[in-house]
Amino acid sequence: MPTVICDSSGNLDDGYIARFGSASNISAVRDATTGSFMNNSAQNMSSMHGKAFGSLYIYRCMANYDLSGNDSAGDSLSGNTVESAQIKVTTEANLAGVSNITSQGETLYLCKTDGFGSSMTTADWNALDGWVSSGTYDGEVTVYGTSTEAAGSELTFNLSSEAVGDINSGISAGEDFTTMVLTNADFNYLTGTGNLGSPTASGGFAQFDGVRYISKEQSASTCFTLHLTYSSGVSENAVFFGTNF
């Protein structure tokens, strides 16, 4: 079956934005309006939070899907109506050593964004639909779907009716569909033991709770992939994040 993958040289594929700062001032890190750094060309990307050398770090993962081209069967997306959709991605194993990254089996929130414009930048740190400047995002930020953290596994996000509606709108307009994945502690602003500023993982110089995803740069077959079921009864096809050829 043909696949549609992103342009590896483009700015709108997959990546992460991270923010760091003093672990003694969690809100200044989490509630910032811009990230400290980003990467959209790494072999993997993360949704995680933790501490390194006394600083708090929070990572948010992003993926962009170009809906202006063809699906993995080589058929034009235009003219089709999506009935249901999922996003699937494979995660890396837990990491142990100088840095420790450990899945805690918690909820991951796949969120709607306000779009990334022509490229992803650190300014997209708070590009969440319904973003609020403090406190929990629950009931504020639009959630497209959830999944459960698991290392070395395929994760599935079953997308909401709103997500399906936005996908259909994107197909009709030939536009992008963008998402951002946050950890449970980040989304709900949890600051107690084992959460932001106090990770469960231990050892080494850095301890992080969360997961690392395989990026398109590492594998086009196990990266973030949008699976569509058309209302016409066409069998499921896959649309990989990014630019379609």
Protein Blocks (a to p, Z undefined) as FASTA:
>chain_A
ZZddddfkbmblcddddddddfklmmlmmmpcbdfbdcfkbfbdcdddddeehiacdddd
dddddfkbccfkopafehpacfbdcdddddddddedjbccddehiacdddddebjhjbdc
fklmmmcghiafedjfehkaccfbdcdddehiacdddddfklmmmmmmmmmnopacdddd
ddfklmnopabehiahiafbgcdjbdceddddddfklomklmccdddddfklpacdddde
hjdZZ
